[in-house]
């Protein structure tokens, strides 16, 4: 039986979703309702288009020369890719046969003991893990769910020694509270598999999508993160790096 996945869209030359030039697959469907999400059109599990792994692979293979020259590969994002692990496993198996580097961009909201998820991780070279907030109650206010599963997944990746690039969005007044950033740094320091930390500035480029979908955008009065907000977080998460500059 052919395994198919619900896909929202593709990006041919991604440069911010892992090393090198990436072919990015945006899966359809996500359980989170992040207040700052710039792709709310990927939330609905009933949307998107069905694709087989072979159909996606045929698209990916067109860019093999770019992957080899840049150290790139394929990144599956979302939506939330871990909501469709069987399909991505099938796709990644085929990618590995072609020597293509594989990465998942995920919010980590999954069952770390799931056989399907762990099978997928067997074929995953890199996980881009978005930690929305280190405080569980604030995480729930921000996404609709606590961060218990997310932190468990981060620790699970650490035990499996799977390389992680950790991502954190700086939202003024929501995710830049100093004690929370210190707590996040302490959590990151407990992991040995984090290769990179990316702090991303909150922006409003996706606000129009909320309006088009008749969704209430609660961050209308929240300013985009500027240099001041980014530097405040950076100084806590990168203290050694800053001292050496």
C-alpha positions in Angstrom: 0.0 0.0 0.0 1.4 3.4 -1.0 1.8 5.8 1.9 0.7 9.3 1.1 1.1 12.6 3.0 -0.9 15.8 3.2 1.3 18.6 1.9 0.6 22.3 2.0 3.4 23.6 -0.3 7.1 23.3 -1.4 10.0 25.7 -1.4 12.8 24.9 -3.9 15.7 26.9 -2.6 15.4 27.2 1.1 18.5 28.7 2.8 17.3 29.1 6.5 16.0 25.6 7.2 19.2 23.6 7.8 22.6 23.5 6.2 23.2 24.4 2.6 20.5 24.8 0.0 17.3 22.9 1.1 14.2 21.6 -0.7 11.6 22.4 1.9 8.3 20.4 2.2 5.6 22.1 4.3 3.2 19.5 5.6 -0.4 20.3 6.2 -1.9 20.2 9.7 -0.7 21.3 13.1 -2.2 20.9 16.6 -0.6 24.1 17.9 -2.2 27.5 17.6 0.8 29.7 18.2 -0.2 33.3 18.6 2.7 34.5 16.4 2.3 31.8 13.7 2.9 33.2 10.2 1.5 30.1 8.5 -2.0 29.6 10.0 -3.1 28.3 6.6 -1.2 25.1 7.4 -3.2 24.4 10.6 -6.2 22.6 9.2 -5.6 18.9 8.8 -8.4 18.8 6.1 -6.4 21.1 3.8 -3.5 20.4 1.6 -2.9 18.0 -1.3 -2.1 14.3 -1.1 1.4 13.2 -2.4 3.2 9.9 -2.5 6.8 9.7 -1.4 7.9 9.0 -5.0 6.1 12.1 -6.2 7.9 14.3 -3.7 11.3 12.5 -4.3 11.0 13.3 -8.1 10.7 17.0 -7.2 13.6 16.8 -4.8 16.0 15.0 -7.2 16.0 17.9 -9.6 18.1 19.8 -7.0 20.7 17.2 -6.3 23.6 19.2 -7.8 22.7 22.2 -5.5 22.6 19.9 -2.5 26.0 18.4 -3.2 27.6 21.8 -3.9 26.2 23.4 -0.8 26.0 20.6 1.7 22.2 20.9 1.6 19.3 18.5 1.4 15.6 18.1 2.2 13.8 19.7 5.2 10.3 18.7 6.1 8.5 21.5 8.0 4.9 22.4 8.5 2.4 22.6 9.8 3.8 19.8 12.0 5.7 17.0 10.3 5.6 14.6 13.3 1.8 14.4 12.8 2.5 12.4 9.6 5.6 10.3 10.6 4.8 7.2 8.4 4.8 9.3 5.2 8.0 11.2 6.1 9.7 7.9 7.0 8.9 6.5 3.5 10.2 9.8 1.9 13.4 9.9 4.0 14.2 6.2 3.3 14.2 7.1 -0.4 16.2 10.2 0.2 18.9 8.3 2.1 19.2 5.9 -0.9 20.0 9.0 -3.0 22.5 10.3 -0.5 20.3 13.3 0.5 20.7 14.9 3.9 17.4 14.8 5.8 16.1 17.3 8.4 12.8 17.9 10.3 11.6 21.3 11.5 9.3 20.4 14.4 7.6 21.9 17.5 8.4 18.6 19.2 4.8 18.0 20.3 4.7 14.2 20.0 5.0 10.9 21.9 8.7 10.2 22.3 7.9 6.5 22.8 6.0 6.2 19.5 7.3 3.5 17.3 6.4 5.5 14.2 8.3 8.6 15.4 11.4 6.6 16.4 11.5 4.8 13.1 11.4 8.2 11.4 14.3 9.4 13.6 16.3 6.4 12.3 16.4 8.2 8.9 16.7 11.8 10.2 20.1 13.5 10.1 19.1 16.7 11.8 16.2 18.1 13.9 15.3 21.8 13.9 13.5 21.9 17.2 11.3 24.9 18.0 10.9 25.5 21.7 8.1 28.1 22.0 8.5 28.7 25.7 10.4 27.1 28.6 7.6 27.9 31.1 4.8 25.3 30.8 1.9 27.7 31.6 3.2 30.4 29.3 3.8 27.8 26.6 0.1 26.8 26.9 -1.0 30.4 26.7 1.1 30.8 23.6 0.3 27.6 21.8 -2.7 25.9 23.4 -0.7 23.1 25.0 1.9 22.7 27.8 5.5 22.1 26.9 5.8 18.7 28.7 5.9 16.6 25.5 8.2 19.1 23.8 10.9 19.0 26.5 10.6 15.2 26.8 11.2 15.0 23.0 14.2 17.3 23.3 15.6 15.0 26.0 14.8 11.9 23.9 16.7 13.4 20.9 19.6 13.9 23.3 19.6 10.3 24.4 19.5 9.2 20.8 22.4 11.6 20.0 20.5 13.1 17.1 21.9 16.5 16.1 19.6 19.4 17.0 19.5 23.1 15.9 17.3 24.7 18.6 15.1 27.6 17.5 13.5 30.2 19.7 11.3 33.1 18.6 11.7 36.4 20.5 8.3 38.0 21.0 8.5 41.3 23.0 6.6 40.9 26.3 5.9 37.2 25.8 9.2 35.3 25.3 11.9 37.7 26.4 11.5 37.7 30.2 15.0 37.3 31.6 14.2 34.5 34.2 12.6 32.5 31.5 15.6 32.9 29.2 18.0 31.8 32.0 15.8 28.8 32.6 15.9 28.0 28.9 19.7 28.3 28.8 20.0 25.9 31.8 17.8 23.4 29.9 19.9 23.7 26.8 23.1 23.2 28.8 21.7 19.9 30.0 21.8 18.6 26.4 24.9 17.5 24.6 23.4 17.3 21.1 22.6 20.9 20.4 24.8 22.1 17.6 23.3 25.5 17.1 20.9 28.0 18.7 18.9 30.2 16.4 17.0 33.1 17.9 14.4 34.4 15.5 12.7 37.9 15.7 8.9 38.0 15.9 7.5 39.7 12.8 4.0 40.4 11.4 4.4 39.4 7.8 1.8 36.7 8.2 -0.8 38.9 9.9 -2.8 39.2 6.7 -3.3 35.4 6.6 -5.1 35.5 9.9 -7.4 38.2 8.5 -8.0 36.2 5.4 -8.9 33.2 7.4 -11.2 35.2 9.7 -9.0 34.4 12.7 -8.4 36.8 15.6 -4.8 38.1 15.6 -4.1 38.8 19.3 -0.7 40.3 18.7 -1.8 43.4 16.8 -0.3 45.7 19.5 2.9 43.7 20.0 5.8 45.3 18.2 8.2 43.3 16.1 11.4 42.3 17.9 14.1 44.9 17.2 17.8 44.8 17.8 17.3 45.7 21.5 15.0 42.7 22.2 17.2 40.3 20.2 20.4 41.4 22.0 18.8 41.1 25.4 18.0 37.4 24.7 21.3 36.8 22.9 23.4 38.0 25.9 21.8 35.3 28.0 21.8 32.4 25.6 25.3 33.2 24.2 27.2 34.6 27.2 30.6 32.9 26.3 30.2 33.8 22.6 29.7 37.5 23.4 32.6 37.6 25.8 34.9 36.4 23.0 33.7 39.0 20.5 
